[in-house]
């Protein structure tokens, strides 16, 4: 056991979560998830043995319990890949801020792999090499941003953003890394100066496929389709499969009262067409499926809160990909 675990052992975790994870696991597979498991398509391009998690989903637990406790619990649940959303935890846990080297040791100790990291786009502008250094210390092959390429929603604005990403991507490639951009819904809107041109298409066309990659957030892509119809999320992956090494497997439940068309819910509790999406993207490349639920810290009861959502969603994802 690492020295980082001294102040937090399994008993600490059980006290924090009130011993509820076993009961939750037994109740985790909803009818929709069970149906997905029974009808899971063959020839999947998302490996079932590499299910990942975006730590933003359980940001409250990282902050309050620390990486040592959280990573050990994620490994117990069965997650294999970790996507970071910052590298900090409460300083009260260690009496100081944890180091990247210590996080890497915790990953190794728990048999986990870093698969990606979300970095503020401004960090790439001001500290590109430092962010690439951090990625290499953690051993992640990908480093990216969840920010929109630009807030200038014109064709020229997105072309300029593509030029910027090409520079950053080439620097990442030189270090043996892949730079990626994670979408929300707004990237699928139409340009304000050319209403027939979709912003995402401008970015995709003008970024160099050798250096700039995409993480498709499936939920937000379907929100984009709902708000600005005329495209198929799966078609982007099918047409350029190797540009999409990572997916955010985020579920949504239809709600006409929500301007986005869907509420964010635990995986398996929604009605996004994941079986069809997985079938339609084809088997030409392998993509890591990463669970994310923006609303997980609000999951009740709390405890277990976001970690309970993480366990139930893992079970449902495993069923879909089984």
C-alpha angles and dihedrals in degrees: 000000000000119000086243089071096058097099095038122049133162091278090058090054094047091051090049094051098036093234093282103128096089092052091046092051090055090054097039106098110082123199090261092053092047090053090050091053092050093049100035110151120243126239094039119188092204108078113228091211094059103056109157138195132217104224091217085079091065098028091134092059094045088053097045103032102026134228095287094061096036097048091048090053093047090052090050091052090052106255114147106181128054126203112194128221097189131331103246137102134174108304089218090073096067098010088247139039117292117246128233090243090055092049089051090052091051090052091051093045090054097043092248130140128211107232102175147340134220112226128180109259090234089062090063089053095047105028110016097148091045091055091048089050090053092050092052093049090053091045095234117152092206134051123179151144135253091206120108111258088249141338090231097098098196130104090251091048093053092044090054090049090051090054089053093049090049090059093048091044093053089052090051092048090052087058094048093256136120120230115211141183123216116212132222122187098277095071088068093058121105122261113266091226097042109032093189094059121084113220094221090057091054091052094046093048096047101043118089110249089212092062112018123064135180135229106205112214097205095200094052091045090058090046087053090050090050094050099036107023126198106082139077115226092211092054092067090058095040091053096047106016097164092058091065108065093153136045130190104222097204119158128219134192119214114255120166090195090064113082088220092056094235140059117225108247140164114290111274093023095084137066105235108137097249096153091054092043092053092046093047098050089063131217100275097111139019118248127189112233111219120190116224132171115175091197098048096108087063092056111124140253095044112221104071091024114141095007090055089052089049092054096046092046092049090054091050093046091048088052093051094048096037 
